[in-house]
Amino acid sequence: MQRDRAAATSMSPSSLLLALVCLCARPDQAGSKVDPGFSNCKEFFYHKTTPEWFTSDKYRDICQNYDNIFYFATKYDTGSRIPLWSAYRLDTKSCSTQPARRQTWFVEPQVFSLDKKPQMTTEAKSGLSIADLKSTQAINEDYQDTSYDRGHLNPFLFQCDQGRTATFTLTNAAPMDPCFIRVRWYKLEKALKDQLQKECNDIEGDPYLITGTVPSQNRKIPVQHEDEEGDRIRDYDRVSVPSHVWTAVCCDHAEKNRTFSFAFLGKNQEESQLETLSVAELNLRLPGLYGRSRSIKLFADDCNGDSEKSGNILASVRSKVLDSFKAQITDDDSQIIRETKRAKLDKDKQGIMQSKHLKEWFNTMSPLYREDKLACVLTAPSAVYREVARSDGGGATCSLTTDIQGTSKTITASGYPCTASDQCGYKGYSYSWCYTTTDEKNNDYCCVSECSLKDSYYQCWNGYKDVPCSPQYSTVTVKRTPCRPDQQCAKYFKDYYWCYTDYNNNWEYCCSPTHYCDDHGYSYRWCYTDDAHSNWQKC
C-alpha cells in the first residue's frame, strides 16, 4: 500500500474558518467528498469519501498525526470521550522489528482547541493542564483502577513501525470488556487480517476499514484517584463504555467483480456474539443503536457488498475464526479439565464442531460452559478455561478471574493464601494484612482495591498506600504445563510470574498478564515473564 506522507502544518485562518463551518453544520447534513476536517487524510477513505454520519458540535474530525505523518482518520465524540469511528488501511509491509506496546498512551491537544498543534503527544508535553485535557477527552488516569481495557479501533496488529505506535492514542481507544477485546475481537482481527492480505492485497486490491463504537448513555467508567487531602475518590460520568463495537470492510479493485465488502457487529461484553452482515445491513442497524433517525452510509455504493465475492470472503473469515476457537478449547481443556469432565465436553462438542456458523457456535458454546461451571481466565489475548471451586464446597461456580483478587479476604497482594486461621483485615493497623502459608515471609499486605496496572507495574491500595501486587490470571505456564491446583500464576514475592507444577517444589515461568504467547515477528513463540518486559521465555 502506498501512502501520501504529507507533513502536518498549522492551520491557516481560512482553513480554520472552514473547519468551524463544518462543526456547525446542520444536524441532518449528509457526508460528501472529504471535508476540511479530513483534508489531510483522504487516502484512508474508499473513493476518498467520508461516511454519511450525524453531525454535532461535540464531534471532532482528527487526521491522526504522529511525528509529522498522517496514519489514519478518527471521528471523536468529546461528549462521551471515546471515538465514534476510526478509518484506516491495512499496512502490507513485513513487520520485522516492531515497537513495544505503550503503557502510557498519547492524547490530542487539538481536541481541546483547534489552535493547538494537530499532533498526538504525551500528556506532559501537550502544553495543557490535566483539567483542560479532561474537559474534552479521555486521559490515561481514566483507565486506571478499572476492569476495562483500552481497546484499539484501528488495531495495532494491522500496522507496522511508527504506524503501530500511532495507534496508541486515546482518541483511538474505548473501554472494552477484557474477554471481548482480548479473545473474541482479537481472533476476529487476526482472521480478518489474514484474509485481507490473501484476498485483497495480494491481488492488487486496496483494503479500507472503518471500526466504530456505540457510546452507552448509562455505562461509564469510574476513576479512582486522590484529592488534595490524599483521600481516595472517584470521578463518574466521564468516559462512556460502548454497548457495541463494529467494523466495516471494503476491498476496492480495478476489476469490479473483485471488489467486495462485509461487516461485523458485537456487543462489548464477556459473552458476546459476533454478527456477520453486509455493509448495507450495518448501515440500517446503526441509526437505531445510536438512537438517531438520520441514515448512515459507511462506503460509497456500499463497495459492491451484494457480490458473490463478498459472501465467499465473509465465509472464509467466519471459518477461520471458528477454527481458532475450536483449537483453543480443544488444546486448553485437554490440559486443565479433569478427565471425567473432559469426556462429557468432548461428547457435547462433537456435533458443534461441524458447524460453520459463527452465531450458532457462540449460541451453543456459551451455555455449555455456563452449565458445566467453567470460567474464562485471561492469558491476554487468548483464554483458557478452568474449574472454580466454591468456598461452601457445593460444586463449582463460573466467574471471570482476571486481576480481581483485590477484595479477597484470603489471598495476599503477592498471591499467597492466608493461613487457615487468619484472614485479611486491618487488625489494629492502618493497612490490611494477614499471616501467610509460606515460609518465605510469614505475613503480607492485602489489597482492598483491584490489583491494577499502573506505570507498567501492578499495584493495589492496602488501605494506607499503594503496594506492589500480583494478579492471579492463568492456570498454565509458558510450557503450557498446568499449575498446581492450589496455585495459579502470580509473582509470589518474585519479580517474575511463575507457579509450582507439583508438590515437589518444581516450578515454571508464566507469561506476564500484559503480554501473551505468540511469535511477535520472530520464528518461534515467546512471551515476557515480568511487568518490565525485560525477561522472556519461549512458550
N, C-alpha and C positions, 0 to 999 in steps of 0.2 A: 504494500500500500504506500503510495506516495502522498506526503502531506505538505501543505504550504507551511513553511516555518516562518511566518511573519512575526516580527518583533512587536511587542506591545508598545504603544505610545500613549502619552497623556491625551485626554480628550480635548478637542478644540471647542470653543464656545458654541459653534454651530452644531457639532455632533452632540454636545451636551444637551442642547435645546431639543434636538430630535429624540434623544433618549427620554427626556422628560415628557415629551408629547406622547411617546409610546406608553409610558407608565400611566398616563391619564386617559387612555383610550376608552371607548365605550365598553361596558361590561360584556356586550354581546358581539364584540368585534371578532371576526374570524381571522385565522392565520393567513399569511401570504408569503411572498418571497421574503428572504431573510431580512428582518427588521434591523434598525440601527443597533439594538442591544446585542444582536448576534452577528454583526457585520464582520467581525474578525474570525469567526469560526464557522463559516458557511459550509466548509468541507465535511462537516460532521452530519449534515442533513441530506437525506435522499432527495435528489433533484434540487438540492440547495434550498429546500422549502421547509420552513418551520412548521411544527404541528399546529392545527387549528385548536386553540386552547382558550380557556377562560382568562379574563384579564382582571387585575386587581391592583390597587396601589400598594399592596403588600408583597407583590411579586417582583423579583429581580432577575434579569437575564444576565448570566455570567458566562463569559468566554474564559474558561479555566486556564490561567496563565501561570506557568512555573518557569522561572529562570528565562523569561522573555520568549517563551514558546507556548503556543496555544495547543492544548491537548484534547479538550472535549468541551461540550456546552451543557449548562445547567440552568433550569428554571427553579429558582429558590423562593420559598414562602417564608417571609420574615415573621408572619403571624404564628405559624406552627413551629418555626425554626428548624425545618427539615427541607430537603429538596423535593420538589414535585416530580421532577424527572431529570435524568442526565442522558444526553445524546452522544454517542461515541462510535468508534470503529474498532475492528479487531486488528491489533498490531501483528503483522505476519513475520516479523524478524525472528531469528533464532535467539532465544533469551538465554545466554550463557551465564555471565556473571551478573547477578541481579542485586539491587539494593535491598537491605533488610526492611522488614515491616516496621513502620514507625509506631512508637508508643505515644508520642506527642504529635497530634495532628495539626495541620495548618488551619488558619482562619482567613477571612476575606475582608479587609478594610473597606473595599468598595461597596459592600452590602450596607454598611453604616452610612457612607456618603460617597456620591459619585465623584467628589473632588479628590478622593483618595486614590492612590496608585492601584491600578487593576491587576494586582498580582497576589497570589496566595503567599502567606508568610506565617511566622510563628506569632503567638500572642505577644511575646516580649518585644518583637520587632515591628509590631503593627502600627505603633505610634498612637494607639488608642488606649483608653483606660478599660479595665475589665467591665465597668458599668456600661460604657459605650458599646463594647462588643456584645454584651449580653442583651442589649436593648433590641437587637435585630437578628441575632444568630446564636447558634449553639457554641459553647466553648468546651474545652477538654474536661473541665470540672463537672459538666453536666452528666458525663458518663461514669464518673467515679462513684463507688458505693452503690451501684445499681446491678440488677440482674440482666441488663441488656448489653448486647454487643453493638459496636459501631459498624453497621452493615453498609458496605460499599454499594452504590448504584452502578457506577462504572467500575467493573471488577478489576482489581489489581492483576488478577490472573490473565486478563485479556490484553495487558500492556507489557512493555519492556522498558528497561533502563529508566531514564528520567520520567518517561510516561507513566511508569508504575508508581514512582514516588509522587507524581502529581495527583494520583487518585486519593491520596491520604489528606484530603481537605474535608473539614466537617460540613462544607456545603455539598459534599458528595456522599454524605452518610446519614443514616437514620437509625433510631433504636430498634434493634431486631432481636427476637427470641433466639437464644443460642442454638437450640436444637433445629430451628427452622433455617437459620443462615449458615450454620456450620455443617449441617448434614443434608437436608433436603435441597436447599437452594444451591449449595456448593456443588453437589453432584450434578444438578441441572446445568450449572455453568460449565463444568468440565466436559460434560457430554456435548453441550452446545458448541463449545469452542472447537472440539474435535471435528464435529460435523461441518461447521462453517469453513474450517480450514480445508477439508476434503471436498466439499460440495460447492464452495463459493470461491475462496482464494485460489485454490489450485487450478481452477478452470478460468482464471482471469475475471472473476466477478468482484464486486465491491460490496462488502457487508456493512450495513448500517443498523445500529441498535439503539433503542430507547428503553431505559429502565426507570420505572417510576414507583411512587408510593402514594397511598391514600391516607392522608393525615386523619387521625382519630380525634374527635372533639372531646371525648370523655377519658381517654387514656393518655397521661403524660407522666414523664419520669420525674420522681422526686430526687433531689440532690442534697446530700449531707455535707455540711461544712461547719466551720467555726465562725461565730460572730466576734465582735470586737472584744468581748469579755472572755473569749475562749470556750463558750458553750457550743455544743453541737446542735445545729439547727438544719432545717431542710427548706429549700425553695420548691414550690409547687407551680404547676400550670405554666411551665416554660417550654419544654420540648415535647412535641407530640409523638406518641408511639403509633406508627402506621397500623391500620387494620389490615391492609393488603399490600402486596408487592407484585409488580407486573413487569414483563419485558416483551417488547415488540421487535421482531427480527425481519430484516429485509436484505435480500441479496440481489443487487442490480447487475444485470448482464447485458452486453450488447445484443445478444440473441434473446428475444422476448420470451421464448419458451424455456429459457434457463433462469429467468427471473422468478424468485419465489419469496414468500413471506409467511409468517405464522406468529403466534404469541403464547405467552404463559401468564397465569394468574394464580397467586397463592395467598392464603391467609397467614399473617405474621403470628404464628403460634406453634407450639410444640408439635401437636398432631395436626398437620396441615396437608390438605390435598392440593396437588399441583394440577390445575386445569390447563388443558391444551386447547387452543381455539384459534380461529382465523383472526387476522388484524381487524377485519370488518366487524366481527363479533365483539372483539375487545373495545372497539370504538363505541359500540352500542351499550356495553356493560358499564363503562367507566363513568358517564354522567350520573347514573343512579348511585354509584358508590360514593361519588364526590358530593352528592346532594344538589346537583345542578341540572337544569333543563337544557342548556345550550349543548349542541352536539360537539363531538371531538373527532378529529381526523388526524391520525398519527403520521401516516405516509400518504403522499400524493398518489392517487389512483390505487391505493392500498397495496401497491407493489406486487401486482399480479397474484393476489392472495388466493384466488379461487382456482389456481392452476393445479394440474396433476402433480407437478414437481413439488409444490408446497406440501401437499399431503404426504408424498413419499419421504421428504426430508424430515417432516414432523414425526412420522412413524419411526424413522431411524433414531431420532433423538429420544423418543419415548422408550424404545427398546434398549438403548444404551443406558439410560438412567435406571430402568428396571433391572437390567443385568447387574449394575453396580450394587443395588440394594440386595439382590439375591446373593451375590458373592459375599457381601459384608455380613449378612445374617448367617449364612452357611458357615463361614470361617469363624465368626465370633462365638456362636453358640456351641460349636464343636469343642471349644476350649473352656468355656465359662460355665455352661449349664450342665448340671449333673445328668448322668446317662438316662435315668428314667424319664426326666422331664424332656430331654432332647429327643427321645424316641417318639413322644407324643407330638412334639412340634414337627418333627420330620414327617410324620403321617399327615398332620393337618396341612402341611405346606406343599405336599406333592402336587395336588391339583392346582394350587395357586401359582406354582412356578411356571405353568404353561401359559399363563395369561400375558398378553401383550398390551393390556390396557392399564395405564398408569393409575387411573382413578380406581379401577377395580382392585389393584394391588393395595393401595392405601386403605380403601374401604375394608378390606379383609384383614390385612396385617395389623392395623391399629387395634381393632377389638381383640384379635388373637393375643396380642401381647398384653393388653389390659387384663384379659381373662386369666392368662397364665401368670399374672402378677410380676411382670418384668419391667425393668426401668431403663431409661436412657441415661447412660453415663458417658459424658462427652470426653473424647480424647482429641479434640479440635484438629481438623474439622470432620473427623469421622466419628462413629459412635460404636459402642459395644453395649451388650445387654447383660444384666446380672440380676440375681435374686436379691431382694432386700428383706432381711429378717425383721419381723415386728418385735418390739420390745415386750409385748404381752405374750409372745410365744404362739400366737394364733395365726399360723400360716405366714403369708408374705404380703407386702403392700407395694404399690407402684409409686415411685417418686423420682423426680429429677434430682441428681446429686452432684451438681456442679458448683463448686466454690461456696457451698452453703452450710459448712459446719459451724458457721459463726454463732448461732444461737444454741448449739448443743450444750447440754449440761454434763456430758460425759467424755467429750473429746477436747484436748487442749489445742492451743494455737498452733503447735508444731505437729499435731496429728496423733499424738499418743492418747490411749484411753486413760481416764482417771481410774484410780483404784476402785474396787467394788464397793468399798465402804465410804467413798467420798464422791462429791460432785462439784462442778464448777460453781463458784459463788464468791462473794466479797469476804465473808467471814472475818470481819473486823478490819479489813484493809480497804484502800480506795480503788483497788482493781480486782478483777475476777481471776481466780486461780483454783488449782486442785492438786492433790498428790497424784503421781503417775505410776504406771505399772512398769516403767523401765528403770534399769539401774544407772543409765547414763545421767539422769537428772531426776531427783525424787519429787520435784514439783515444777509446775509450768504455768504461764499465763493462760487464760481462756479468753476467747473472743465474745464480745457482747454485740457485735455487728458482723455483717458478712465479711468474709475474707476476700478482699478485692484487690485488683491490680492498681498500684499507684506508683508512678515514676519507675516503671519496669520491675517493681518488686511487689509481692503480695503483702498486704498489711491489713490489720483489723484494729478496732477500738476495744481496749480491755477494760473500759470504764474509767480510765485515768489518762491514757495516752495511746497513740498508735504503736503497735508492736508488730514484728515480723510474724507471718503466719503461713500456713501451707494448706492449699485446697486438697481435698481428697476427691479425685476426679476420675480415676480409672482403676480397673482391676487386672490390667495386663501390662507387662514390661515391654521394653524395646524389642525383646526377642519373642514377644507375644506369649510369654510364659504366664500362666495365671498367678496372681499374687496369693499369698497365704490367705485363707478365708477370713481371718480376723484382722487383716491389714491391707488397706488399699495403698495405691501410690501416693506418697506425700514426702515431705522433707525429713521429718523426724530428727530435728536438730542438726541436719546436714545442709550444705549449700546447694545440693542437687536433689532430684526426685528419685525415689527408689522404693522397693518393698522387699520383704522376705518372701521367698518362694516355697519354703518348707519350715519345719520346726528344728532344723539343724543349723540355723543361722546362715544358710545360703541366701544370697540376695542378688538382685539385678537392678540396673538403671531403668527409669521410666522416662518417657518423653515429657518435656515441660508442657504444662497446660496452655502455654502461649505459643507452642509450636506443634508440629504433627509429623508423622512418619510419611515421607514422600521422597521423590528423587531430588526435588528442589533444583533442577537443572543439571544434576550430575548423573553418572551412570549407575548409581546404587541408591538405595533408600536409606535415609538417615533422619535424625532429629536432634535438636538441642535438648539437654537434660537439666538445664538450670534457667533461672529467670534472666540472668545477664546474657544468655545466649553466647557463652564463651566456651562451653564444653559440649561435645556431641558424641553420639554413638550410632553405629549402623543399626538398622532395625528391619 
